[in-house]
């Protein structure tokens, strides 16, 4: 219902209540926000079906709490997507942090509680200690927190202040997983597979990078970033270091979910690096990489949960040969891997194409090499898993003999998301229309 108006250039706005002078609890629907919200709520459906297949056979006693928090989390993600200003976005960002804590600690054992404690400490201390003060400074300097084309700062604002604020926002929204504030992400792997997929593909981490995306385009402004190469250099260096380092760590992980977690940290930095390029192609690639990575990574995490249910294997070294016993799951894993690597015919190819073009249009052309090296590392830590699963001799006979496809309530959602990896490639032009509408407002306004 919203899409036709947004594609025609209309912005839907609504203010619930005024909280501060010139700042209210306000919502605005534009192309980038609608695309993010659409992907979030669409992927939430197969994950919920998967959750039913995982939790109900176990007679899990905390299902009501699980689904309630799950629903609040996805609602918070949509709230962030449709926020018209920084304060509204911050409120929903914090609601998301609190609502996902019970999901991370769902198993209620020592490991889950430890992971949940780290999760909450990292996210709350950074948002309250860095993002909130930065937001107050922005309001004090400009009298506004609205996201607008051209940003809110005037030409007299010093580059030093802008740089400090940019770094505070980059690390204040720690859900984006930038190093060194990334340790909460692998620690949250103790959560059930549907929670991991929600954390790493849709709601939590994407809200982190989307928040940074909004701040850089709507508070700082694309033109201001483009005319401040020293500022974009800092953003790109922070993202580039995280991208390469996380990929190298992922390469050394034998635990499948840990490898996926570090892969997520690296992939999130693609989006931040794309915004840091401050070119239209770079920003378009960053916006498109949000849905492209979401469908690929959610497939991989759902497959990881299905593999564990199928044979109890947590480690990649235990998965030799299991592709012959669980072909649907491992085929979906292969398709999800191609999407994250960025190979056609999957959606990841499209977003990385725009990102690579964005580097050539920017003042940070060295980032071209970073993207290429990272994609090679993506292939190095994903493709051997599928090769071993289908072609290697079994390394763990007990797990191999036990392996069989899990329930259809788990397999069908995996096949749906794997199909999504292919569909976003063939319908990428439709998705780009939403990004183009966003660019018309934020990147071409001046």
C-alpha positions in Angstrom: 0.0 0.0 0.0 2.8 2.4 0.8 5.1 1.4 -2.1 3.3 3.1 -5.1 3.3 6.4 -3.3 6.9 6.1 -2.2 8.0 5.2 -5.7 6.2 8.3 -7.1 8.3 10.4 -4.7 5.8 10.9 -1.9 7.0 10.9 1.7 4.5 9.8 4.3 5.0 11.6 7.6 3.2 11.5 11.0 4.0 13.0 14.4 2.5 11.2 17.4 3.6 13.7 20.1 6.1 16.6 20.5 8.8 15.7 23.0 11.2 18.6 22.6 11.1 21.9 20.7 11.3 20.9 17.0 11.6 17.2 18.0 8.7 14.8 18.3 8.0 11.1 18.2 7.7 11.2 14.5 7.7 8.8 11.6 8.5 9.1 7.9 8.4 6.5 5.2 10.9 6.9 2.4 12.5 4.5 -0.1 15.3 3.2 2.1 13.1 2.9 5.2 10.4 1.1 3.3 12.8 -1.4 1.7 14.4 -2.2 5.1 11.0 -2.6 6.8 9.7 -4.8 3.9 12.7 -7.1 4.1 12.5 -7.3 7.9 8.8 -8.3 8.2 9.0 -10.6 5.1 11.9 -12.6 6.6 10.3 -12.7 10.0 7.5 -14.9 8.6 9.7 -17.9 7.6 11.8 -17.5 10.8 8.6 -17.7 12.9 7.6 -20.9 11.1 11.1 -22.3 11.6 10.8 -21.4 15.3 7.6 -23.5 15.6 9.3 -26.5 14.0 12.3 -26.1 16.4 10.6 -25.3 19.8 7.3 -27.1 19.8 8.7 -30.7 19.4 10.9 -30.0 22.4 7.9 -28.8 24.5 9.9 -25.6 25.3 8.4 -24.0 28.4 9.3 -20.4 27.4 7.5 -20.3 24.0 5.1 -17.5 25.0 8.0 -15.2 26.2 10.0 -16.2 23.1 7.3 -15.2 20.6 6.3 -12.1 22.5 9.8 -10.8 22.5 10.3 -11.9 18.9 7.3 -9.7 17.9 8.5 -6.7 19.9 11.9 -7.0 18.3 10.6 -7.0 14.7 8.2 -4.1 15.6 11.2 -2.1 16.9 13.1 -2.8 13.7 10.2 -1.3 11.7 10.1 1.6 14.1 13.8 2.3 13.4 13.1 2.0 9.6 10.3 4.5 9.7 11.8 7.0 12.2 11.7 10.6 11.0 14.4 11.9 13.4 17.3 10.8 15.6 15.4 10.7 18.9 12.6 8.4 17.6 15.2 6.1 16.1 17.1 6.0 19.4 14.0 5.1 21.4 13.2 2.1 19.1 16.9 1.2 19.0 16.9 0.8 22.8 13.5 -1.1 22.8 15.1 -3.5 20.4 18.1 -4.0 22.8 15.9 -4.8 25.7 13.4 -7.0 23.9 16.2 -9.2 22.4 17.9 -9.8 25.7 15.4 -12.5 26.8 15.9 -14.1 23.4 19.7 -14.3 23.7 19.3 -15.8 27.2 16.4 -18.1 26.2 18.2 -21.4 27.2 18.7 -20.0 30.7 21.9 -21.9 31.3 25.2 -20.3 32.5 26.5 -19.9 29.0 23.3 -18.1 27.8 23.3 -15.8 30.8 26.9 -14.9 30.3 26.3 -14.2 26.6 23.2 -12.2 27.4 25.1 -10.1 30.0 27.8 -9.2 27.5 25.2 -8.5 24.8 23.3 -6.0 27.0 26.5 -4.4 28.5 28.0 -3.7 25.1 24.8 -2.4 23.5 23.6 -0.2 26.4 26.9 1.3 27.4 27.8 2.3 23.9 24.4 3.8 23.1 24.1 5.7 26.3 27.7 6.6 26.6 28.4 7.6 23.0 25.3 7.8 20.8 23.1 9.7 23.3 25.8 12.4 24.0 26.4 12.8 20.3 22.7 13.3 19.8 22.6 15.9 22.5 25.5 17.8 20.9 23.8 17.7 17.5 20.6 19.2 19.0 22.6 21.8 20.9 24.4 22.8 17.7 21.5 22.8 15.3 18.3 22.8 17.2 17.1 19.8 15.1 17.3 16.1 15.0 15.3 15.5 11.8 16.7 13.4 9.0 16.8 15.7 5.9 18.6 16.0 2.6 21.7 18.0 3.0 21.9 17.2 6.8 21.3 19.5 9.7 24.7 21.2 10.1 25.6 24.6 8.6 28.7 25.5 6.8 30.3 27.0 9.9 30.4 23.7 11.7 34.1 22.7 12.2 35.4 19.5 10.6 36.9 18.5 13.9 33.5 18.5 15.6 31.9 16.6 12.7 34.7 14.0 12.9 34.3 13.5 16.6 30.5 13.1 16.3 30.9 10.7 13.4 33.2 8.4 15.4 30.8 8.6 18.4 27.9 7.6 16.2 29.9 4.8 14.6 30.7 3.2 17.9 27.6 4.4 19.7 25.4 2.2 17.5 27.4 -0.9 18.5 24.8 -3.2 16.9 26.7 -2.5 13.7 29.6 -4.6 15.1 32.5 -2.4 14.3 35.7 -3.5 16.0 36.6 -3.3 18.9 32.9 -3.2 20.0 32.0 -6.4 18.3 32.6 -9.1 21.0 28.9 -9.2 21.9 28.0 -10.7 18.5 29.9 -14.0 18.8 28.9 -14.2 22.4 25.2 -14.0 21.4 25.6 -17.3 19.5 24.4 -19.2 22.5 20.8 -18.3 21.5 18.6 -20.7 19.5 19.0 -20.7 15.7 15.9 -18.6 15.0 17.3 -15.9 17.4 20.7 -16.0 15.8 19.2 -15.6 12.4 17.1 -12.7 13.7 20.1 -11.1 15.4 22.6 -11.6 12.5 20.4 -11.2 9.4 17.4 -9.0 10.1 16.7 -7.1 13.2 19.6 -6.3 15.5 22.7 -5.9 13.3 20.8 -4.4 10.4 19.2 -1.9 12.8 22.8 -1.0 13.8 24.1 -0.3 10.3 20.8 1.2 9.2 21.0 3.7 12.1 24.5 4.7 10.9 23.2 4.9 7.4 20.5 7.3 8.5 22.8 9.4 10.5 25.4 9.8 7.8 22.9 10.6 5.1 20.3 12.5 7.1 22.2 14.2 9.9 25.6 14.8 8.3 24.4 14.9 4.7 25.9 13.2 1.6 27.3 16.5 0.1 29.0 17.4 3.4 30.6 13.9 3.6 31.7 14.1 -0.1 33.3 17.5 0.6 35.2 16.3 3.7 37.6 13.6 2.4 39.4 13.4 5.8 36.0 12.5 7.5 35.1 9.8 4.9 38.7 8.5 5.1 38.2 7.8 8.9 34.8 6.1 8.3 36.3 4.0 5.5 39.4 3.0 7.5 37.4 1.9 10.5 35.0 -0.1 8.3 37.9 -1.5 6.2 39.9 -2.7 9.2 36.8 -4.4 10.6 35.9 -6.0 7.3 39.3 -7.6 6.6 40.1 -8.6 10.3 36.7 -10.2 10.8 37.0 -12.1 7.5 40.4 -13.5 8.6 39.1 -14.5 12.0 36.1 -16.2 10.3 38.6 -18.2 8.2 40.1 -19.7 11.4 36.8 -20.7 13.1 35.8 -24.4 13.1 32.6 -23.7 15.0 30.0 -23.1 12.2 28.0 -20.4 14.1 31.2 -18.6 15.1 32.3 -18.5 11.5 28.9 -17.1 10.5 29.1 -14.5 13.3 32.5 -13.2 12.2 31.3 -13.2 8.6 28.4 -11.0 9.7 30.7 -8.5 11.4 32.6 -8.2 8.1 29.5 -7.9 5.9 28.1 -5.2 8.1 31.2 -3.1 7.4 30.4 -3.3 3.7 27.4 -1.2 4.4 29.3 1.4 6.5 32.1 1.5 4.0 29.6 2.1 1.2 28.1 5.1 3.1 31.6 6.3 3.8 32.4 6.5 0.1 29.8 9.4 -0.1 29.1 8.6 -3.7 25.7 7.8 -5.2 26.7 4.3 -6.3 28.3 3.6 -2.9 25.2 4.7 -1.0 23.0 2.7 -3.4 25.2 -0.4 -2.8 25.1 0.1 0.9 21.3 0.3 0.9 20.9 -2.7 -1.4 23.4 -4.8 0.7 21.0 -4.6 3.6 18.4 -6.9 2.0 20.9 -8.8 -0.1 22.9 -9.8 2.9 19.8 -10.4 5.0 18.4 -13.1 2.8 21.8 -14.8 2.4 22.8 -14.8 6.1 19.4 -15.7 7.4 19.5 -18.8 5.2 23.0 -19.7 6.5 21.9 -19.4 10.2 18.7 -21.4 9.7 20.8 -24.1 8.0 23.3 -24.1 10.9 20.4 -24.8 13.3 19.0 -27.5 10.9 22.4 -29.2 10.7 22.6 -29.3 14.5 19.1 -30.7 14.7 19.8 -33.2 12.0 23.0 -34.8 13.4 24.2 -32.7 16.4 27.2 -31.3 14.4 28.4 -27.8 15.6 31.8 -27.9 14.0 32.7 -27.8 10.3 35.2 -30.6 10.8 32.2 -32.9 11.7 30.2 -32.1 8.6 32.1 -34.1 6.0 29.7 -36.0 3.8 26.5 -34.9 5.5 25.3 -33.2 2.3 24.5 -36.6 1.0 22.2 -37.2 4.0 20.6 -33.7 4.2 20.7 -32.5 0.6 18.0 -29.8 0.9 19.6 -28.1 3.9 23.1 -28.2 2.4 22.0 -27.0 -1.1 20.3 -24.1 0.6 23.5 -23.4 2.6 25.4 -23.4 -0.7 23.0 -20.8 -2.2 23.2 -18.7 0.9 27.0 -18.8 0.7 26.9 -17.6 -2.9 24.7 -14.7 -1.9 27.1 -13.6 0.9 30.2 -14.0 -1.3 28.5 -12.0 -4.1 28.3 -14.4 -7.0 25.5 -14.4 -9.6 22.7 -15.4 -9.8 22.3 -14.3 -6.2 21.5 -10.8 -4.9 24.8 -10.3 -3.2 26.4 -9.8 -6.7 24.2 -6.7 -7.3 24.9 -4.9 -4.1 28.7 -5.6 -4.4 28.6 -4.4 -8.0 27.2 -1.0 -6.9 29.7 -0.9 -4.0 32.7 -1.5 -6.3 31.4 1.2 -8.7 30.9 3.5 -5.7 34.6 3.3 -4.8 35.6 4.5 -8.3 33.3 7.5 -8.0 34.7 8.5 -4.6 37.8 9.9 -3.1 38.5 6.6 -1.4 39.4 4.5 -4.5 41.7 2.3 -2.4 38.5 0.7 -1.0 38.1 -1.1 -4.3 40.9 -3.5 -3.3 39.4 -4.0 0.2 36.1 -5.1 -1.3 37.9 -7.6 -3.7 40.1 -9.1 -1.0 37.1 -9.4 1.3 35.1 -11.2 -1.3 37.9 -13.7 -1.9 38.1 -14.3 1.8 34.3 -14.8 1.9 34.7 -17.6 -0.8 37.7 -19.1 1.2 35.7 -19.6 4.4 32.3 -20.6 2.9 32.9 -22.7 -0.2 35.0 -25.4 1.5 32.0 -26.1 3.8 29.8 -27.1 0.9 32.6 -29.0 -0.8 33.3 -31.1 2.3 29.6 -31.7 2.9 28.9 -33.1 -0.6 32.2 -34.6 -1.7 34.4 -35.5 1.3 34.4 -38.8 3.1 32.6 -38.8 6.5 34.8 -37.6 9.3 32.4 -38.4 12.1 30.6 -41.7 11.4 28.2 -41.4 14.4 27.0 -38.0 13.2 26.9 -39.0 9.6 24.8 -42.1 10.3 22.5 -40.1 12.5 22.0 -37.3 9.9 18.5 -36.9 8.3 16.6 -33.8 7.2 14.8 -32.1 10.2 11.1 -31.5 10.2 9.4 -29.8 7.2 8.5 -26.9 9.4 12.3 -26.2 9.5 13.2 -27.3 6.0 10.5 -25.3 4.1 11.5 -21.9 5.6 15.1 -22.6 4.7 14.1 -23.4 1.1 12.0 -20.2 1.0 14.9 -18.0 2.1 17.3 -19.7 -0.2 14.9 -19.0 -3.1 14.8 -15.4 -1.9 18.6 -15.3 -2.5 17.9 -15.9 -6.2 14.7 -13.7 -6.4 16.5 -10.6 -5.1 18.9 -11.0 -8.0 16.2 -11.1 -10.7 14.1 -8.3 -9.0 17.0 -6.1 -8.0 15.9 -3.4 -10.4 12.6 -3.1 -8.5 14.5 -2.8 -5.2 16.8 -0.2 -6.8 13.8 2.0 -7.5 13.2 2.4 -3.8 16.9 3.3 -3.3 16.7 5.7 -6.2 13.8 7.5 -4.5 15.9 7.8 -1.4 18.8 9.2 -3.4 16.6 11.8 -5.0 15.8 13.1 -1.5 19.1 12.7 0.3 21.9 12.5 -2.3 20.7 14.8 -5.0 18.9 17.4 -3.0 21.7 19.9 -3.3 
